[in-house]
Amino acid sequence: MKNIFSALALIILFSCQNKAQNSQDQKITEAKPVQVPLQNGKARAYFASGCFWCVEAVYESIKGVDEAISGYSGGHTKNPTYEESNTGRTGHAEAVEVIYNPEVVSFETLVDAYFASQDPTQVNGQGPDIGSQYRSIIFYQNEEEKQIILKKKEALANKLNAKIAAEVYPFQKFWVAEDYHQDYEKLHPNNSYIRNVSIPRLKRFKANFPSELLKNNH
């Protein structure tokens, strides 16, 4: 009898946790998007697609992109750390802030690059990186961006005849990751993960993306 009560208590506990998490997720997805103003003529866009080391390198290879910064977004806690995010309990995904010149590259092209640089059907991860902290999310700041994302997602689903895993979130807040994560692929080319995962992913992207949209010296 004692074991039955213990089991019931665990079921109730997990049920309450799941309901709380679902409530938090719903609050995030239904929030009003935050519009980030232009700074010195430069716009910002936010994407989550597996390990941010990989995604940062992909976006920095595109003409018109000044910089991609690694960080966390899409969650419900403040000031998340790498260790906290990796538990999956903060709701955040590893993400990048892409700083770009909208007169050189459009948000639409950045979304094309997003889908071209990943397995768009993989749920909760990319490649060997598995977990909600590695899930795919595209963040929009206004209705125009949202419609661009939804149309491209639908077109890709029809092309592949498959469900596209990327979630579509209203942008709320981007938390910059710890300093040692920034420019990781560039600064640590001999790291085993960089050699075996990041660089091959970048090369696959560059081989399949229009060359006229890519930097020559990256």
C-alpha positions, 0 to 999 in steps of 0.5 A, spaced: 500 500 500 505 504 501 508 503 494 502 505 491 501 511 495 508 513 493 507 511 486 501 516 486 505 521 489 510 521 483 504 521 478 501 527 481 508 531 482 510 530 474 503 531 472 503 538 476 510 539 473 508 538 466 502 543 467 506 548 469 511 547 464 505 547 458 503 554 461 509 557 461 510 555 454 503 557 452 505 564 455 511 565 451 508 563 444 502 567 445 506 573 448 507 580 444 513 580 440 519 585 442 521 589 436 529 590 436 530 597 433 536 598 428 542 600 431 547 604 426 543 602 421 544 594 423 538 590 424 538 583 429 535 577 428 535 571 432 535 563 431 536 557 435 538 550 431 542 546 435 549 548 438 550 555 437 558 554 436 555 551 429 550 556 428 554 562 429 559 560 424 554 559 419 551 566 419 558 569 419 559 566 413 554 570 409 555 577 406 551 582 410 552 579 416 557 583 421 557 578 427 553 572 430 553 572 438 552 566 441 546 566 447 540 563 450 533 565 448 526 562 448 525 560 455 522 563 462 528 564 466 532 570 467 540 570 466 540 563 464 547 560 464 550 554 460 549 549 465 542 551 467 540 551 460 543 544 459 538 541 464 532 543 459 529 546 465 529 553 463 526 553 457 531 556 453 535 554 447 542 555 445 541 561 440 544 566 436 543 573 435 545 575 428 547 582 427 546 584 419 545 590 414 538 589 411 541 593 405 545 587 403 542 581 406 534 580 407 531 577 413 528 572 408 535 570 406 537 569 413 531 564 414 533 561 407 540 560 410 537 557 417 533 551 413 539 550 409 544 549 414 540 544 418 536 537 418 529 541 418 525 535 420 530 533 427 526 534 433 529 537 439 536 537 437 541 537 431 546 531 429 549 529 436 546 534 440 539 532 443 535 535 448 530 541 448 536 546 449 538 544 442 531 545 439 530 549 433 526 555 433 525 561 429 524 568 432 520 573 429 519 581 431 513 583 427 508 580 423 511 581 417 517 576 419 512 571 422 509 571 415 515 570 412 517 564 416 511 561 416 510 561 408 517 558 408 516 553 413 510 551 409 513 550 402 519 546 405 514 541 408 511 541 402 517 540 398 520 534 403 513 531 404 515 531 412 513 535 418 518 541 419 521 541 427 522 548 427 518 552 432 516 559 431 516 564 437 515 571 438 522 574 440 522 576 447 529 576 450 536 574 448 541 572 453 548 573 451 552 566 453 559 566 457 565 569 453 568 562 452 562 560 447 563 566 443 567 565 436 568 558 438 569 555 432 574 560 429 578 560 436 578 552 437 579 549 430 582 543 433 577 542 438 574 535 436 567 537 436 569 543 431 573 538 427 567 533 427 561 536 427 561 544 426 566 544 420 562 539 416 556 542 418 558 549 415 561 546 409 555 542 407 551 549 408 556 553 404 556 547 398 548 548 398 547 555 399 548 560 393 555 562 393 554 569 391 551 570 398 557 568 401 563 571 403 569 570 400 574 570 405 570 566 411 
